Amino acid sequence: IITGKKIGCICITERKHGSDAVNMETKVIDKEDHLIFTGEKLYTTNGPVADYFIVYGVSDVSDPRGTMYQAIAERGHEGLITNRLGIQSVPRVQIGQTLFNSVKIPRENILGGKGQGYKNLFSGLVAERCSIIGSSLGIGWLTAITGLIYTNLRTQFNRPLYDFQGVSFPQTQNFIELMAATELGFKSASEYNKTIDRKHFDQQKFVKYNAAFSSGTKYLASHLAQKISYETQQLCGGIAFTDNLRIDKALEVAKVQEIIGGARNIQL
Ligand SMILES: Cc1cc2nc3c(=O)[nH]c(=O)nc-3n(C[C@H](O)[C@H](O)[C@H](O)COP(=O)(O)OP(=O)(O)OC[C@H]3O[C@@H](n4cnc5c(N)ncnc54)[C@H](O)[C@@H]3O)c2cc1C
């Protein structure tokens, strides 16, 4: 996966359990030498083209925290079926439905045994949120700088648009907020780095702090990306809706950042 020769995906979300992912219904039966997974996962990014599927399920739905497993299913495992969903905001990304029809996963593919799957789910979310912070900041800087260049080049009333305070002040505010969010993004990543070398990994307090910090920064950065691309679209006028500037596309992708890895409202 790291070399890019194989594609991986993560299967958490289900039809009835999105924000409430912990109460998932994908069923695990623990046999001596393998696990059997049965359930439906939705919105699996890369699912339709994936070679490896990190999947979560529970052996007792009344105790998901104590009985959650995490394992790797592989393309070709009997009963594993993927279908593509049409997601208009990101039409080129392969996002899908992943069906586990009594899929037998060998014991050596277990990443988190009974109960450990739950802990792995949450520590994995920290890494995911750090990456969403990165993509959100990327969208924010891309649109803010595009807007800055365009409003300096475009003239109306015989002056560059940027000469008008109604155009320059909102952009200045965007840059101030972006700089602050970027600092928080670096801080989230460096805090997460500490868990990679495992020095602090088992300290429950530290893990909770890390989860809260990355979640809060993801909330802020993704919302900011959406706000800045929307504002920039407004300040650039009609051309922002064309593929000359692609601000409209950036706005679509920014909106997705607010949903993935934990939707905005649930993060509050
Ligand atoms: C493009 C895309 C890619 C994705 N990729 C993946 C993937 O690779 N793997 C995967 O497993 N999932 C993936 N997802 C799913 C994503 O994680 C979920 O869509 C997300 O967690 C929200 O779940 P939901 O859609 O069921 O919304 P719901 O849980 O139904 O929530 C709807 C709204 O209600 C709010 N809400 C819900 N509960 C509360 C609460 N208690 N308090 C306040 N507000 C609340 C939410 O914030 C949201 O605004 C992807 C989704 C998209 C759109």
The ligand as an SDF file (V2000), in Angstrom:
LIG
                    3D

 53 58  0  0  0  0  0  0  0  0999 V2000
  -16.9990   11.3900    0.2310 C   0  0  0  0  0  0  0  0  0  0  0  0
  -17.1520   10.5120    1.4380 C   0  0  0  0  0  0  0  0  0  0  0  0
  -16.1680    9.5730    1.7350 C   0  0  0  0  0  0  0  0  0  0  0  0
  -16.3000    8.7300    2.8470 C   0  0  0  0  0  0  0  0  0  0  0  0
  -15.3540    7.7600    3.0770 N   0  0  0  0  0  0  0  0  0  0  0  0
  -15.5560    6.8460    4.0730 C   0  0  0  0  0  0  0  0  0  0  0  0
  -14.6510    5.7280    4.2420 C   0  0  0  0  0  0  0  0  0  0  0  0
  -13.6420    5.5880    3.5340 O   0  0  0  0  0  0  0  0  0  0  0  0
  -14.9420    4.8180    5.2010 N   0  0  0  0  0  0  0  0  0  0  0  0
  -16.0290    4.9260    6.0180 C   0  0  0  0  0  0  0  0  0  0  0  0
  -16.2200    4.0610    6.8660 O   0  0  0  0  0  0  0  0  0  0  0  0
  -16.8930    5.9820    5.8980 N   0  0  0  0  0  0  0  0  0  0  0  0
  -16.6840    6.9310    4.9380 C   0  0  0  0  0  0  0  0  0  0  0  0
  -17.5670    7.9900    4.7780 N   0  0  0  0  0  0  0  0  0  0  0  0
  -18.7100    8.1040    5.6710 C   0  0  0  0  0  0  0  0  0  0  0  0
  -18.6050    9.2680    6.6500 C   0  0  0  0  0  0  0  0  0  0  0  0
  -17.6410    8.9930    7.6430 O   0  0  0  0  0  0  0  0  0  0  0  0
  -20.0210    9.4790    7.2230 C   0  0  0  0  0  0  0  0  0  0  0  0
  -20.8260    9.9840    6.1590 O   0  0  0  0  0  0  0  0  0  0  0  0
  -20.0140   10.4140    8.3980 C   0  0  0  0  0  0  0  0  0  0  0  0
  -19.4120    9.8040    9.5100 O   0  0  0  0  0  0  0  0  0  0  0  0
  -21.4320   10.8540    8.7790 C   0  0  0  0  0  0  0  0  0  0  0  0
  -22.2890    9.7630    8.8990 O   0  0  0  0  0  0  0  0  0  0  0  0
  -23.7220    9.8030    8.1570 P   0  0  0  0  0  0  0  0  0  0  0  0
  -23.4870   10.1380    6.7320 O   0  0  0  0  0  0  0  0  0  0  0  0
  -24.4310    8.5310    8.4570 O   0  0  0  0  0  0  0  0  0  0  0  0
  -24.5040   11.0140    8.8010 O   0  0  0  0  0  0  0  0  0  0  0  0
  -25.3770   10.9800   10.1420 P   0  0  0  0  0  0  0  0  0  0  0  0
  -24.6570   10.2390   11.2070 O   0  0  0  0  0  0  0  0  0  0  0  0
  -26.7560   10.5460    9.7970 O   0  0  0  0  0  0  0  0  0  0  0  0
  -25.3830   12.5160   10.5410 O   0  0  0  0  0  0  0  0  0  0  0  0
  -26.1460   13.4960    9.8320 C   0  0  0  0  0  0  0  0  0  0  0  0
  -25.9260   14.8420   10.4970 C   0  0  0  0  0  0  0  0  0  0  0  0
  -26.3560   14.7820   11.8600 O   0  0  0  0  0  0  0  0  0  0  0  0
  -25.2960   15.2050   12.7100 C   0  0  0  0  0  0  0  0  0  0  0  0
  -25.3410   14.4400   13.9460 N   0  0  0  0  0  0  0  0  0  0  0  0
  -25.5090   13.0950   14.0960 C   0  0  0  0  0  0  0  0  0  0  0  0
  -25.5180   12.7720   15.3950 N   0  0  0  0  0  0  0  0  0  0  0  0
  -25.3300   13.9290   16.0810 C   0  0  0  0  0  0  0  0  0  0  0  0
  -25.2120   14.2610   17.4560 C   0  0  0  0  0  0  0  0  0  0  0  0
  -25.2780   13.3330   18.4100 N   0  0  0  0  0  0  0  0  0  0  0  0
  -25.0250   15.5500   17.7940 N   0  0  0  0  0  0  0  0  0  0  0  0
  -24.9450   16.5090   16.8490 C   0  0  0  0  0  0  0  0  0  0  0  0
  -25.0300   16.2650   15.5270 N   0  0  0  0  0  0  0  0  0  0  0  0
  -25.2160   14.9960   15.1540 C   0  0  0  0  0  0  0  0  0  0  0  0
  -24.0060   14.9410   11.9390 C   0  0  0  0  0  0  0  0  0  0  0  0
  -22.9540   15.7830   12.3700 O   0  0  0  0  0  0  0  0  0  0  0  0
  -24.4450   15.2680   10.5240 C   0  0  0  0  0  0  0  0  0  0  0  0
  -24.3620   16.6620   10.3350 O   0  0  0  0  0  0  0  0  0  0  0  0
  -17.4320    8.8520    3.6900 C   0  0  0  0  0  0  0  0  0  0  0  0
  -18.4180    9.8150    3.3910 C   0  0  0  0  0  0  0  0  0  0  0  0
  -18.2880   10.6350    2.2790 C   0  0  0  0  0  0  0  0  0  0  0  0
  -19.3650   11.6370    1.9790 C   0  0  0  0  0  0  0  0  0  0  0  0
  1  2  1  0
  2  3  1  0
  2 52  2  0
  3  4  2  0
  4  5  1  0
  4 50  1  0
  5  6  2  0
  6  7  1  0
  6 13  1  0
  7  8  2  0
  7  9  1  0
  9 10  1  0
 10 11  2  0
 10 12  1  0
 12 13  2  0
 13 14  1  0
 14 15  1  0
 14 50  1  0
 15 16  1  0
 16 17  1  0
 16 18  1  0
 18 19  1  0
 18 20  1  0
 20 21  1  0
 20 22  1  0
 22 23  1  0
 23 24  1  0
 24 25  2  0
 24 26  1  0
 24 27  1  0
 27 28  1  0
 28 29  2  0
 28 30  1  0
 28 31  1  0
 31 32  1  0
 32 33  1  0
 33 34  1  0
 33 48  1  0
 34 35  1  0
 35 36  1  0
 35 46  1  0
 36 37  1  0
 36 45  1  0
 37 38  2  0
 38 39  1  0
 39 40  1  0
 39 45  2  0
 40 41  1  0
 40 42  2  0
 42 43  1  0
 43 44  2  0
 44 45  1  0
 46 47  1  0
 46 48  1  0
 48 49  1  0
 50 51  2  0
 51 52  1  0
 52 53  1  0
M  END
$$$$
